[in-house]
Amino acid sequence: MAKSCKGLAIELVKCLSESDCVKVEKRSFRECAGEKSPCISTECVGLRETYFNCKRGQVDMRARIRGNKGY
């Protein structure tokens, strides 16, 4: 269960590393992932939301029994 979101995390880091927030502004991944900035693509925003839902599903007892949806 702990590794079920690992693929999403890797994809999110790859997406953020290609964004202007990390490349041009030289900010950390954590700073760029935590804000809603126009320099982050909509793909990264979607991955961030999916990763958040995956992590939330790990503490939700119903999802822990059934397993995470999707990924």
All heavy atoms as TSV, in Angstrom:
chain	resi	resn	atom	element	x	y	z
A	1	MET	N	N	0.816	-1.192	0.000
A	1	MET	CA	C	0.000	0.000	0.000
A	1	MET	C	C	0.860	1.257	0.000
A	1	MET	O	O	0.523	2.230	-0.627
A	1	MET	CB	C	-0.918	-0.032	1.218
A	1	MET	CG	C	-1.889	1.097	1.254
A	1	MET	SD	S	-3.120	0.898	-0.008
A	1	MET	CE	C	-4.487	1.631	0.787
A	2	ALA	N	N	1.971	1.232	0.693
A	2	ALA	CA	C	2.802	2.422	0.803
A	2	ALA	C	C	3.438	2.800	-0.526
A	2	ALA	O	O	3.720	3.963	-0.765
A	2	ALA	CB	C	3.880	2.220	1.856
A	3	LYS	N	N	3.644	1.820	-1.393
A	3	LYS	CA	C	4.302	2.098	-2.663
A	3	LYS	C	C	3.312	2.298	-3.806
A	3	LYS	O	O	3.730	2.451	-4.944
A	3	LYS	CB	C	5.252	0.966	-3.006
A	3	LYS	CG	C	6.403	0.852	-2.044
A	3	LYS	CD	C	7.343	-0.246	-2.452
A	3	LYS	CE	C	8.484	-0.359	-1.461
A	3	LYS	NZ	N	9.414	-1.409	-1.836
A	4	SER	N	N	2.021	2.297	-3.526
A	4	SER	CA	C	1.045	2.388	-4.600
A	4	SER	C	C	1.038	3.758	-5.274
A	4	SER	O	O	0.609	3.870	-6.410
A	4	SER	CB	C	-0.357	2.057	-4.082
A	4	SER	OG	O	-0.785	3.028	-3.156
A	5	CYS	N	N	1.514	4.794	-4.616
A	5	CYS	CA	C	1.549	6.145	-5.189
A	5	CYS	C	C	2.936	6.511	-5.698
A	5	CYS	O	O	3.143	7.641	-6.132
A	5	CYS	CB	C	1.110	7.167	-4.157
A	5	CYS	SG	S	-0.547	6.899	-3.514
A	6	LYS	N	N	3.862	5.585	-5.661
A	6	LYS	CA	C	5.244	5.888	-6.022
A	6	LYS	C	C	5.378	6.276	-7.486
A	6	LYS	O	O	6.113	7.195	-7.823
A	6	LYS	CB	C	6.135	4.686	-5.716
A	6	LYS	CG	C	7.590	4.968	-5.895
A	6	LYS	CD	C	8.442	3.794	-5.463
A	6	LYS	CE	C	9.907	4.135	-5.604
A	6	LYS	NZ	N	10.753	3.046	-5.136
A	7	GLY	N	N	4.642	5.614	-8.367
A	7	GLY	CA	C	4.688	5.942	-9.791
A	7	GLY	C	C	4.189	7.344	-10.066
A	7	GLY	O	O	4.758	8.070	-10.893
A	8	LEU	N	N	3.138	7.740	-9.379
A	8	LEU	CA	C	2.621	9.102	-9.529
A	8	LEU	C	C	3.625	10.124	-9.029
A	8	LEU	O	O	3.789	11.189	-9.631
A	8	LEU	CB	C	1.304	9.262	-8.769
A	8	LEU	CG	C	0.074	8.711	-9.448
A	8	LEU	CD1	C	-1.112	8.757	-8.495
A	8	LEU	CD2	C	-0.240	9.495	-10.691
A	9	ALA	N	N	4.289	9.818	-7.936
A	9	ALA	CA	C	5.277	10.743	-7.389
A	9	ALA	C	C	6.425	10.953	-8.364
A	9	ALA	O	O	6.887	12.081	-8.565
A	9	ALA	CB	C	5.789	10.230	-6.051
A	10	ILE	N	N	6.867	9.880	-8.997
A	10	ILE	CA	C	7.966	9.979	-9.961
A	10	ILE	C	C	7.543	10.803	-11.172
A	10	ILE	O	O	8.292	11.654	-11.657
A	10	ILE	CB	C	8.439	8.568	-10.367
A	10	ILE	CG1	C	9.111	7.889	-9.177
A	10	ILE	CG2	C	9.382	8.619	-11.559
A	10	ILE	CD1	C	9.410	6.425	-9.380
A	11	GLU	N	N	6.323	10.569	-11.664
A	11	GLU	CA	C	5.822	11.338	-12.798
A	11	GLU	C	C	5.657	12.813	-12.452
A	11	GLU	O	O	5.941	13.679	-13.275
A	11	GLU	CB	C	4.491	10.764	-13.269
A	11	GLU	CG	C	4.610	9.441	-13.976
A	11	GLU	CD	C	3.277	8.940	-14.481
A	11	GLU	OE1	O	2.399	9.759	-14.797
A	11	GLU	OE2	O	3.115	7.714	-14.538
A	12	LEU	N	N	5.219	13.100	-11.234
A	12	LEU	CA	C	5.058	14.483	-10.799
A	12	LEU	C	C	6.408	15.191	-10.732
A	12	LEU	O	O	6.538	16.333	-11.171
A	12	LEU	CB	C	4.354	14.537	-9.448
A	12	LEU	CG	C	4.108	15.921	-8.850
A	12	LEU	CD1	C	3.233	16.767	-9.767
A	12	LEU	CD2	C	3.473	15.795	-7.475
A	13	VAL	N	N	7.416	14.529	-10.225
A	13	VAL	CA	C	8.754	15.124	-10.149
A	13	VAL	C	C	9.311	15.374	-11.549
A	13	VAL	O	O	9.907	16.423	-11.813
A	13	VAL	CB	C	9.702	14.232	-9.319
A	13	VAL	CG1	C	11.143	14.674	-9.471
A	13	VAL	CG2	C	9.302	14.252	-7.870
A	14	LYS	N	N	9.102	14.430	-12.468
A	14	LYS	CA	C	9.552	14.623	-13.849
A	14	LYS	C	C	8.865	15.828	-14.488
A	14	LYS	O	O	9.494	16.626	-15.162
A	14	LYS	CB	C	9.273	13.378	-14.681
A	14	LYS	CG	C	10.211	12.244	-14.435
A	14	LYS	CD	C	9.856	11.063	-15.329
A	14	LYS	CE	C	10.680	9.854	-15.005
A	14	LYS	NZ	N	10.271	8.688	-15.819
A	15	CYS	N	N	7.564	15.928	-14.270
A	15	CYS	CA	C	6.805	17.034	-14.847
A	15	CYS	C	C	7.258	18.368	-14.261
A	15	CYS	O	O	7.444	19.348	-14.989
A	15	CYS	CB	C	5.313	16.813	-14.598
A	15	CYS	SG	S	4.247	18.015	-15.415
A	16	LEU	N	N	7.446	18.413	-12.956
A	16	LEU	CA	C	7.882	19.658	-12.321
A	16	LEU	C	C	9.303	20.030	-12.719
A	16	LEU	O	O	9.633	21.213	-12.815
A	16	LEU	CB	C	7.780	19.543	-10.801
A	16	LEU	CG	C	6.375	19.599	-10.224
A	16	LEU	CD1	C	6.415	19.337	-8.732
A	16	LEU	CD2	C	5.706	20.922	-10.510
A	17	SER	N	N	10.148	19.039	-12.963
A	17	SER	CA	C	11.522	19.352	-13.354
A	17	SER	C	C	11.585	19.987	-14.734
A	17	SER	O	O	12.533	20.698	-15.047
A	17	SER	CB	C	12.390	18.102	-13.304
A	17	SER	OG	O	11.972	17.172	-14.268
A	18	GLU	N	N	10.584	19.736	-15.564
A	18	GLU	CA	C	10.513	20.343	-16.892
A	18	GLU	C	C	9.819	21.699	-16.892
A	18	GLU	O	O	9.825	22.389	-17.904
A	18	GLU	CB	C	9.788	19.402	-17.859
A	18	GLU	CG	C	10.487	18.082	-18.064
A	18	GLU	CD	C	11.836	18.246	-18.737
A	18	GLU	OE1	O	11.945	19.088	-19.645
A	18	GLU	OE2	O	12.774	17.534	-18.337
A	19	SER	N	N	9.220	22.084	-15.778
A	19	SER	CA	C	8.461	23.339	-15.734
A	19	SER	C	C	9.386	24.547	-15.574
A	19	SER	O	O	10.542	24.429	-15.156
A	19	SER	CB	C	7.456	23.312	-14.584
A	19	SER	OG	O	8.133	23.358	-13.351
A	20	ASP	N	N	8.877	25.720	-15.913
A	20	ASP	CA	C	9.639	26.955	-15.783
A	20	ASP	C	C	9.896	27.311	-14.326
A	20	ASP	O	O	10.857	28.005	-14.020
A	20	ASP	CB	C	8.897	28.113	-16.458
A	20	ASP	CG	C	8.885	27.984	-17.970
A	20	ASP	OD1	O	9.757	27.258	-18.503
A	20	ASP	OD2	O	8.024	28.595	-18.613
A	21	CYS	N	N	9.051	26.860	-13.453
A	21	CYS	CA	C	9.208	27.164	-12.034
A	21	CYS	C	C	10.535	26.628	-11.508
A	21	CYS	O	O	11.227	27.307	-10.755
A	21	CYS	CB	C	8.037	26.569	-11.243
A	21	CYS	SG	S	8.022	26.975	-9.499
A	22	VAL	N	N	10.910	25.440	-11.935
A	22	VAL	CA	C	12.165	24.835	-11.476
A	22	VAL	C	C	13.332	25.278	-12.351
A	22	VAL	O	O	14.395	25.631	-11.855
A	22	VAL	CB	C	12.057	23.294	-11.461
A	22	VAL	CG1	C	13.384	22.650	-11.143
A	22	VAL	CG2	C	11.004	22.856	-10.464
A	23	LYS	N	N	13.125	25.288	-13.678
A	23	LYS	CA	C	14.206	25.606	-14.599
A	23	LYS	C	C	14.610	27.074	-14.554
A	23	LYS	O	O	15.780	27.399	-14.413
A	23	LYS	CB	C	13.808	25.251	-16.031
A	23	LYS	CG	C	13.882	23.797	-16.359
A	23	LYS	CD	C	13.593	23.598	-17.820
A	23	LYS	CE	C	13.836	22.183	-18.246
A	23	LYS	NZ	N	13.565	21.991	-19.666
A	24	VAL	N	N	13.634	27.973	-14.714
A	24	VAL	CA	C	13.931	29.393	-14.848
A	24	VAL	C	C	14.047	30.082	-13.491
A	24	VAL	O	O	15.010	30.794	-13.223
A	24	VAL	CB	C	12.852	30.090	-15.713
A	24	VAL	CG1	C	13.098	31.573	-15.805
A	24	VAL	CG2	C	12.806	29.453	-17.092
A	25	GLU	N	N	13.060	29.834	-12.616
A	25	GLU	CA	C	13.023	30.532	-11.332
A	25	GLU	C	C	13.907	29.883	-10.274
A	25	GLU	O	O	14.090	30.446	-9.198
A	25	GLU	CB	C	11.579	30.610	-10.831
A	25	GLU	CG	C	10.679	31.414	-11.749
A	25	GLU	CD	C	9.243	31.434	-11.278
A	25	GLU	OE1	O	8.989	31.109	-10.100
A	25	GLU	OE2	O	8.374	31.771	-12.098
A	26	LYS	N	N	14.454	28.683	-10.573
A	26	LYS	CA	C	15.373	27.970	-9.669
A	26	LYS	C	C	14.789	27.746	-8.275
A	26	LYS	O	O	15.434	27.920	-7.265
A	26	LYS	CB	C	16.705	28.727	-9.529
A	26	LYS	CG	C	17.387	29.041	-10.815
A	26	LYS	CD	C	17.968	27.813	-11.440
A	26	LYS	CE	C	18.771	28.240	-12.676
A	26	LYS	NZ	N	19.036	27.173	-13.557
A	27	ARG	N	N	13.511	27.351	-8.239
A	27	ARG	CA	C	12.841	27.071	-6.968
A	27	ARG	C	C	12.829	25.570	-6.731
A	27	ARG	O	O	13.038	24.783	-7.636
A	27	ARG	CB	C	11.427	27.624	-7.007
A	27	ARG	CG	C	11.441	29.148	-7.165
A	27	ARG	CD	C	10.100	29.694	-7.450
A	27	ARG	NE	N	9.263	29.623	-6.265
A	27	ARG	CZ	C	8.009	30.032	-6.247
A	27	ARG	NH1	N	7.466	30.529	-7.318
A	27	ARG	NH2	N	7.308	29.943	-5.149
A	28	SER	N	N	12.573	25.165	-5.501
A	28	SER	CA	C	12.564	23.740	-5.173
A	28	SER	C	C	11.274	23.089	-5.674
A	28	SER	O	O	10.288	23.766	-5.966
A	28	SER	CB	C	12.687	23.539	-3.666
A	28	SER	OG	O	11.524	23.985	-3.019
A	29	PHE	N	N	11.297	21.757	-5.751
A	29	PHE	CA	C	10.112	21.025	-6.197
A	29	PHE	C	C	8.957	21.247	-5.236
A	29	PHE	O	O	7.815	21.385	-5.648
A	29	PHE	CB	C	10.415	19.527	-6.290
A	29	PHE	CG	C	11.348	19.178	-7.404
A	29	PHE	CD1	C	12.650	18.799	-7.141
A	29	PHE	CD2	C	10.915	19.221	-8.710
A	29	PHE	CE1	C	13.510	18.466	-8.167
A	29	PHE	CE2	C	11.764	18.888	-9.749
A	29	PHE	CZ	C	13.063	18.515	-9.476
A	30	ARG	N	N	9.247	21.275	-3.960
A	30	ARG	CA	C	8.200	21.443	-2.950
A	30	ARG	C	C	7.509	22.801	-3.092
A	30	ARG	O	O	6.301	22.907	-2.988
A	30	ARG	CB	C	8.793	21.297	-1.561
A	30	ARG	CG	C	7.766	21.296	-0.462
A	30	ARG	CD	C	8.419	21.040	0.863
A	30	ARG	NE	N	9.011	19.710	0.866
A	30	ARG	CZ	C	8.642	18.754	1.696
A	30	ARG	NH1	N	7.734	18.972	2.583
A	30	ARG	NH2	N	9.198	17.571	1.638
A	31	GLU	N	N	8.277	23.850	-3.346
A	31	GLU	CA	C	7.689	25.180	-3.521
A	31	GLU	C	C	6.826	25.238	-4.780
A	31	GLU	O	O	5.751	25.826	-4.775
A	31	GLU	CB	C	8.782	26.236	-3.607
A	31	GLU	CG	C	9.517	26.496	-2.317
A	31	GLU	CD	C	10.658	27.462	-2.494
A	31	GLU	OE1	O	10.910	27.911	-3.633
A	31	GLU	OE2	O	11.315	27.779	-1.489
A	32	CYS	N	N	7.315	24.639	-5.846
A	32	CYS	CA	C	6.571	24.678	-7.107
A	32	CYS	C	C	5.313	23.816	-7.055
A	32	CYS	O	O	4.297	24.153	-7.648
A	32	CYS	CB	C	7.460	24.215	-8.248
A	32	CYS	SG	S	8.809	25.351	-8.606
A	33	ALA	N	N	5.369	22.690	-6.356
A	33	ALA	CA	C	4.213	21.799	-6.279
A	33	ALA	C	C	3.134	22.368	-5.373
A	33	ALA	O	O	1.953	22.073	-5.546
A	33	ALA	CB	C	4.633	20.430	-5.771
A	34	GLY	N	N	3.507	23.207	-4.425
A	34	GLY	CA	C	2.553	23.706	-3.447
A	34	GLY	C	C	1.760	24.915	-3.875
A	34	GLY	O	O	0.848	25.337	-3.175
A	35	GLU	N	N	2.053	25.489	-5.003
A	35	GLU	CA	C	1.356	26.702	-5.408
A	35	GLU	C	C	0.647	26.519	-6.739
A	35	GLU	O	O	0.943	25.610	-7.496
A	35	GLU	CB	C	2.341	27.868	-5.512
A	35	GLU	CG	C	3.344	27.716	-6.621
A	35	GLU	CD	C	4.289	28.895	-6.697
A	35	GLU	OE1	O	4.603	29.465	-5.652
A	35	GLU	OE2	O	4.688	29.230	-7.809
A	36	LYS	N	N	-0.267	27.411	-6.991
A	36	LYS	CA	C	-0.967	27.410	-8.277
A	36	LYS	C	C	-0.403	28.555	-9.106
A	36	LYS	O	O	-0.891	29.670	-9.084
A	36	LYS	CB	C	-2.470	27.579	-8.075
A	36	LYS	CG	C	-3.079	26.389	-7.386
A	36	LYS	CD	C	-4.567	26.505	-7.265
A	36	LYS	CE	C	-5.114	25.263	-6.596
A	36	LYS	NZ	N	-6.540	25.310	-6.406
A	37	SER	N	N	0.648	28.250	-9.807
A	37	SER	CA	C	1.379	29.245	-10.570
A	37	SER	C	C	1.128	29.045	-12.058
A	37	SER	O	O	0.979	27.912	-12.513
A	37	SER	CB	C	2.869	29.110	-10.260
A	37	SER	OG	O	3.617	29.970	-11.058
A	38	PRO	N	N	1.112	30.118	-12.833
A	38	PRO	CA	C	0.924	29.952	-14.281
A	38	PRO	C	C	2.121	29.311	-14.977
A	38	PRO	O	O	2.005	28.857	-16.100
A	38	PRO	CB	C	0.707	31.382	-14.778
A	38	PRO	CG	C	1.274	32.259	-13.732
A	38	PRO	CD	C	1.134	31.518	-12.436
A	39	CYS	N	N	3.275	29.249	-14.304
A	39	CYS	CA	C	4.450	28.636	-14.932
A	39	CYS	C	C	4.441	27.117	-14.807
A	39	CYS	O	O	5.325	26.449	-15.314
A	39	CYS	CB	C	5.736	29.227	-14.361
A	39	CYS	SG	S	5.948	28.991	-12.606
A	40	ILE	N	N	3.423	26.553	-14.147
A	40	ILE	CA	C	3.265	25.097	-14.050
A	40	ILE	C	C	2.184	24.674	-15.032
A	40	ILE	O	O	1.103	25.252	-15.068
A	40	ILE	CB	C	2.875	24.682	-12.615
A	40	ILE	CG1	C	3.969	25.085	-11.636
A	40	ILE	CG2	C	2.635	23.196	-12.535
A	40	ILE	CD1	C	3.595	24.862	-10.199
A	41	SER	N	N	2.470	23.651	-15.827
A	41	SER	CA	C	1.516	23.216	-16.843
A	41	SER	C	C	0.290	22.564	-16.206
A	41	SER	O	O	0.317	22.131	-15.060
A	41	SER	CB	C	2.195	22.235	-17.805
A	41	SER	OG	O	2.490	21.033	-17.141
A	42	THR	N	N	-0.774	22.485	-16.987
A	42	THR	CA	C	-2.003	21.859	-16.489
A	42	THR	C	C	-1.795	20.364	-16.260
A	42	THR	O	O	-2.464	19.769	-15.424
A	42	THR	CB	C	-3.159	22.075	-17.474
A	42	THR	OG1	O	-2.782	21.589	-18.766
A	42	THR	CG2	C	-3.517	23.548	-17.578
A	43	GLU	N	N	-0.864	19.760	-16.995
A	43	GLU	CA	C	-0.559	18.347	-16.785
A	43	GLU	C	C	0.020	18.139	-15.386
A	43	GLU	O	O	-0.347	17.200	-14.692
A	43	GLU	CB	C	0.442	17.872	-17.828
A	43	GLU	CG	C	0.840	16.423	-17.672
A	43	GLU	CD	C	1.902	16.001	-18.669
A	43	GLU	OE1	O	2.124	16.712	-19.648
A	43	GLU	OE2	O	2.504	14.941	-18.431
A	44	CYS	N	N	0.906	19.037	-14.970
A	44	CYS	CA	C	1.497	18.927	-13.629
A	44	CYS	C	C	0.443	19.160	-12.545
A	44	CYS	O	O	0.468	18.500	-11.507
A	44	CYS	CB	C	2.627	19.935	-13.455
A	44	CYS	SG	S	4.085	19.587	-14.445
A	45	VAL	N	N	-0.458	20.079	-12.794
A	45	VAL	CA	C	-1.524	20.341	-11.823
A	45	VAL	C	C	-2.413	19.106	-11.692
A	45	VAL	O	O	-2.787	18.708	-10.590
A	45	VAL	CB	C	-2.343	21.587	-12.224
A	45	VAL	CG1	C	-3.546	21.763	-11.330
A	45	VAL	CG2	C	-1.468	22.829	-12.182
A	46	GLY	N	N	-2.726	18.466	-12.811
A	46	GLY	CA	C	-3.526	17.252	-12.780
A	46	GLY	C	C	-2.820	16.114	-12.064
A	46	GLY	O	O	-3.437	15.379	-11.293
A	47	LEU	N	N	-1.524	15.970	-12.297
A	47	LEU	CA	C	-0.745	14.945	-11.600
A	47	LEU	C	C	-0.690	15.219	-10.102
A	47	LEU	O	O	-0.759	14.298	-9.291
A	47	LEU	CB	C	0.675	14.882	-12.152
A	47	LEU	CG	C	0.864	14.118	-13.448
A	47	LEU	CD1	C	2.275	14.325	-13.986
A	47	LEU	CD2	C	0.596	12.650	-13.248
A	48	ARG	N	N	-0.585	16.494	-9.745
A	48	ARG	CA	C	-0.539	16.854	-8.326
A	48	ARG	C	C	-1.845	16.491	-7.635
A	48	ARG	O	O	-1.846	15.931	-6.536
A	48	ARG	CB	C	-0.261	18.352	-8.175
A	48	ARG	CG	C	-0.180	18.790	-6.731
A	48	ARG	CD	C	0.051	20.261	-6.618
A	48	ARG	NE	N	-1.088	20.967	-7.168
A	48	ARG	CZ	C	-1.082	22.250	-7.476
A	48	ARG	NH1	N	-0.014	22.969	-7.316
A	48	ARG	NH2	N	-2.157	22.816	-7.973
A	49	GLU	N	N	-2.969	16.763	-8.278
A	49	GLU	CA	C	-4.273	16.427	-7.704
A	49	GLU	C	C	-4.451	14.911	-7.601
A	49	GLU	O	O	-4.962	14.401	-6.603
A	49	GLU	CB	C	-5.396	17.042	-8.547
A	49	GLU	CG	C	-5.411	18.547	-8.539
A	49	GLU	CD	C	-5.668	19.120	-7.172
A	49	GLU	OE1	O	-6.489	18.554	-6.413
A	49	GLU	OE2	O	-5.041	20.142	-6.845
A	50	THR	N	N	-4.017	14.181	-8.616
A	50	THR	CA	C	-4.133	12.730	-8.600
A	50	THR	C	C	-3.263	12.131	-7.504
A	50	THR	O	O	-3.675	11.199	-6.802
A	50	THR	CB	C	-3.739	12.150	-9.968
A	50	THR	OG1	O	-4.506	12.791	-10.978
A	50	THR	CG2	C	-3.985	10.660	-10.016
A	51	TYR	N	N	-2.063	12.680	-7.338
A	51	TYR	CA	C	-1.160	12.204	-6.280
A	51	TYR	C	C	-1.754	12.492	-4.906
A	51	TYR	O	O	-1.712	11.653	-4.016
A	51	TYR	CB	C	0.208	12.874	-6.424
A	51	TYR	CG	C	1.200	12.453	-5.375
A	51	TYR	CD1	C	1.727	11.170	-5.362
A	51	TYR	CD2	C	1.614	13.338	-4.394
A	51	TYR	CE1	C	2.641	10.777	-4.400
A	51	TYR	CE2	C	2.530	12.954	-3.431
A	51	TYR	CZ	C	3.037	11.678	-3.444
A	51	TYR	OH	O	3.930	11.299	-2.473
A	52	PHE	N	N	-2.349	13.669	-4.748
A	52	PHE	CA	C	-2.990	14.011	-3.482
A	52	PHE	C	C	-4.121	13.037	-3.168
A	52	PHE	O	O	-4.239	12.551	-2.039
A	52	PHE	CB	C	-3.528	15.442	-3.530
A	52	PHE	CG	C	-4.381	15.808	-2.352
A	52	PHE	CD1	C	-3.801	16.074	-1.125
A	52	PHE	CD2	C	-5.756	15.877	-2.470
A	52	PHE	CE1	C	-4.585	16.406	-0.043
A	52	PHE	CE2	C	-6.548	16.206	-1.393
A	52	PHE	CZ	C	-5.957	16.468	-0.169
A	53	ASN	N	N	-4.950	12.735	-4.159
A	53	ASN	CA	C	-6.055	11.792	-3.940
A	53	ASN	C	C	-5.543	10.389	-3.635
A	53	ASN	O	O	-6.145	9.663	-2.836
A	53	ASN	CB	C	-6.979	11.769	-5.155
A	53	ASN	CG	C	-7.788	13.035	-5.263
A	53	ASN	OD1	O	-8.076	13.695	-4.272
A	53	ASN	ND2	N	-8.137	13.412	-6.483
A	54	CYS	N	N	-4.441	10.012	-4.245
A	54	CYS	CA	C	-3.847	8.708	-3.966
A	54	CYS	C	C	-3.358	8.638	-2.522
A	54	CYS	O	O	-3.613	7.659	-1.820
A	54	CYS	CB	C	-2.695	8.449	-4.929
A	54	CYS	SG	S	-1.907	6.846	-4.745
A	55	LYS	N	N	-2.664	9.663	-2.068
A	55	LYS	CA	C	-2.165	9.680	-0.687
A	55	LYS	C	C	-3.318	9.751	0.311
A	55	LYS	O	O	-3.265	9.134	1.369
A	55	LYS	CB	C	-1.216	10.867	-0.473
A	55	LYS	CG	C	0.083	10.765	-1.241
A	55	LYS	CD	C	0.857	9.535	-0.893
A	55	LYS	CE	C	1.682	9.745	0.337
A	55	LYS	NZ	N	2.568	8.606	0.627
A	56	ARG	N	N	-4.360	10.492	-0.027
A	56	ARG	CA	C	-5.516	10.578	0.857
A	56	ARG	C	C	-6.212	9.227	0.949
A	56	ARG	O	O	-6.717	8.843	1.998
A	56	ARG	CB	C	-6.488	11.643	0.363
A	56	ARG	CG	C	-7.674	11.835	1.304
A	56	ARG	CD	C	-8.547	12.948	0.880
A	56	ARG	NE	N	-9.090	12.665	-0.437
A	56	ARG	CZ	C	-9.826	13.523	-1.117
A	56	ARG	NH1	N	-10.088	14.705	-0.636
A	56	ARG	NH2	N	-10.292	13.202	-2.306
A	57	GLY	N	N	-6.223	8.483	-0.148
A	57	GLY	CA	C	-6.837	7.164	-0.157
A	57	GLY	C	C	-6.121	6.172	0.741
A	57	GLY	O	O	-6.706	5.180	1.164
A	58	GLN	N	N	-4.855	6.428	1.045
A	58	GLN	CA	C	-4.111	5.525	1.909
A	58	GLN	C	C	-4.557	5.622	3.363
A	58	GLN	O	O	-4.389	4.674	4.120
A	58	GLN	CB	C	-2.615	5.802	1.812
A	58	GLN	CG	C	-2.036	5.368	0.490
A	58	GLN	CD	C	-0.551	5.627	0.407
A	58	GLN	OE1	O	0.006	6.413	1.160
A	58	GLN	NE2	N	0.103	4.973	-0.532
A	59	VAL	N	N	-5.105	6.760	3.759
A	59	VAL	CA	C	-5.557	6.900	5.144
A	59	VAL	C	C	-7.063	6.735	5.282
A	59	VAL	O	O	-7.569	6.597	6.392
A	59	VAL	CB	C	-5.118	8.256	5.759
A	59	VAL	CG1	C	-3.627	8.316	5.877
A	59	VAL	CG2	C	-5.637	9.412	4.967
A	60	ASP	N	N	-7.788	6.731	4.177
A	60	ASP	CA	C	-9.226	6.507	4.188
A	60	ASP	C	C	-9.479	5.013	4.366
A	60	ASP	O	O	-9.025	4.198	3.561
A	60	ASP	CB	C	-9.839	6.996	2.881
A	60	ASP	CG	C	-11.343	6.855	2.854
A	60	ASP	OD1	O	-11.959	6.705	3.932
A	60	ASP	OD2	O	-11.911	6.921	1.746
A	61	MET	N	N	-10.177	4.644	5.414
A	61	MET	CA	C	-10.352	3.226	5.723
A	61	MET	C	C	-11.109	2.470	4.629
A	61	MET	O	O	-10.800	1.316	4.357
A	61	MET	CB	C	-11.073	3.064	7.065
A	61	MET	CG	C	-10.243	3.517	8.247
A	61	MET	SD	S	-8.597	2.797	8.275
A	61	MET	CE	C	-8.953	1.203	8.916
A	62	ARG	N	N	-12.074	3.111	3.996
A	62	ARG	CA	C	-12.792	2.433	2.918
A	62	ARG	C	C	-11.867	2.145	1.748
A	62	ARG	O	O	-11.907	1.075	1.154
A	62	ARG	CB	C	-13.970	3.273	2.458
A	62	ARG	CG	C	-15.078	3.354	3.489
A	62	ARG	CD	C	-16.159	4.253	2.998
A	62	ARG	NE	N	-15.620	5.608	2.958
A	62	ARG	CZ	C	-16.160	6.621	2.327
A	62	ARG	NH1	N	-17.261	6.461	1.654
A	62	ARG	NH2	N	-15.621	7.804	2.354
A	63	ALA	N	N	-11.010	3.115	1.412
A	63	ALA	CA	C	-10.082	2.919	0.304
A	63	ALA	C	C	-8.983	1.936	0.676
A	63	ALA	O	O	-8.432	1.254	-0.195
A	63	ALA	CB	C	-9.472	4.253	-0.125
A	64	ARG	N	N	-8.633	1.856	1.944
A	64	ARG	CA	C	-7.592	0.912	2.350
A	64	ARG	C	C	-8.064	-0.528	2.163
A	64	ARG	O	O	-7.283	-1.412	1.832
A	64	ARG	CB	C	-7.202	1.137	3.804
A	64	ARG	CG	C	-6.416	2.403	3.996
A	64	ARG	CD	C	-5.987	2.576	5.403
A	64	ARG	NE	N	-4.892	1.628	5.670
A	64	ARG	CZ	C	-4.309	1.522	6.831
A	64	ARG	NH1	N	-4.701	2.249	7.839
A	64	ARG	NH2	N	-3.328	0.672	7.010
A	65	ILE	N	N	-9.350	-0.751	2.357
A	65	ILE	CA	C	-9.900	-2.106	2.181
A	65	ILE	C	C	-10.036	-2.425	0.687
A	65	ILE	O	O	-9.651	-3.484	0.234
A	65	ILE	CB	C	-11.250	-2.230	2.900
A	65	ILE	CG1	C	-11.026	-2.125	4.414
A	65	ILE	CG2	C	-11.940	-3.533	2.541
A	65	ILE	CD1	C	-12.299	-1.976	5.216
A	66	ARG	N	N	-10.563	-1.472	-0.063
A	66	ARG	CA	C	-10.823	-1.695	-1.491
A	66	ARG	C	C	-9.591	-1.498	-2.345
A	66	ARG	O	O	-9.512	-2.006	-3.457
A	66	ARG	CB	C	-11.895	-0.729	-1.971
A	66	ARG	CG	C	-13.238	-0.939	-1.330
A	66	ARG	CD	C	-14.228	0.033	-1.914
A	66	ARG	NE	N	-15.367	0.132	-1.015
A	66	ARG	CZ	C	-16.052	1.216	-0.810
A	66	ARG	NH1	N	-15.751	2.331	-1.427
A	66	ARG	NH2	N	-17.074	1.221	0.021
A	67	GLY	N	N	-8.661	-0.664	-1.897
A	67	GLY	CA	C	-7.496	-0.300	-2.695
A	67	GLY	C	C	-7.733	1.031	-3.374
A	67	GLY	O	O	-8.868	1.487	-3.512
A	68	ASN	N	N	-6.653	1.675	-3.781
A	68	ASN	CA	C	-6.773	2.967	-4.439
A	68	ASN	C	C	-7.385	2.806	-5.818
A	68	ASN	O	O	-7.131	1.824	-6.519
A	68	ASN	CB	C	-5.392	3.630	-4.572
A	68	ASN	CG	C	-4.968	4.300	-3.299
A	68	ASN	OD1	O	-5.792	4.718	-2.505
A	68	ASN	ND2	N	-3.668	4.393	-3.108
A	69	LYS	N	N	-8.163	3.795	-6.227
A	69	LYS	CA	C	-8.789	3.781	-7.545
A	69	LYS	C	C	-7.779	4.219	-8.580
A	69	LYS	O	O	-6.909	5.035	-8.313
A	69	LYS	CB	C	-9.983	4.726	-7.585
A	69	LYS	CG	C	-11.110	4.324	-6.666
A	69	LYS	CD	C	-12.238	5.319	-6.766
A	69	LYS	CE	C	-13.341	4.974	-5.810
A	69	LYS	NZ	N	-14.388	5.983	-5.806
A	70	GLY	N	N	-7.923	3.708	-9.772
A	70	GLY	CA	C	-7.128	4.195	-10.889
A	70	GLY	C	C	-5.726	3.662	-10.909
A	70	GLY	O	O	-5.501	2.491	-11.137
A	71	TYR	N	N	-4.796	4.494	-10.662
A	71	TYR	CA	C	-3.378	4.207	-10.830
A	71	TYR	C	C	-2.994	3.012	-10.062
A	71	TYR	O	O	-2.447	2.148	-9.986
A	71	TYR	CB	C	-2.553	5.404	-10.385
A	71	TYR	CG	C	-1.211	5.458	-11.016
A	71	TYR	CD1	C	-1.069	6.002	-12.271
A	71	TYR	CD2	C	-0.094	4.964	-10.388
A	71	TYR	CE1	C	0.158	6.068	-12.859
A	71	TYR	CE2	C	1.133	5.026	-10.963
A	71	TYR	CZ	C	1.268	5.584	-12.210
A	71	TYR	OH	O	2.489	5.653	-12.804
